[in-house]
Amino acid sequence: MSNFDEVIDNDGLISLMKHADESGKNRRAEAESIIPYLEDGGVHICTVRLCHNECEWRAYWMVRVKTEMPMCSILEDDGAELGMIQVWLDTDFDVWDSTVKTWNVDYERTFGA
């Protein structure tokens, strides 16, 4: 079973967070409080994306962070702890298209599900 996921790396996430803040979007994150805790080489997954106001995407991101981050959820992955936070971001269509990538993920092969 395969599925398509929209993903970004740390640079892409930082770009989306700064865009949302500078544009005065309704859904934005406090980038400066998140950036120091981003997992090195982190890949962040968009789990929900909705068209909002016919001019932007409203997206729900699962963001990979270091487990030292206050208020992060701790998940177990083969004994390793993974830190995750959830972030809602509003993003203009053109910014989304130039930042977010789509991956084809084989969940059964990757996660044994």
Secondary structure as UniProt FT lines:
FT   STRAND          2..9
FT   HELIX           10..22
FT   TURN            23..24
FT   HELIX           31..34
FT   HELIX           35..37
FT   TURN            40..41
FT   STRAND          43..52
FT   TURN            53..55
FT   STRAND          56..65
FT   TURN            67..68
FT   TURN            70..71
FT   STRAND          73..77
FT   TURN            78..79
FT   STRAND          80..92
FT   HELIX           93..99
FT   STRAND          101..106
FT   HELIX           107..111
//
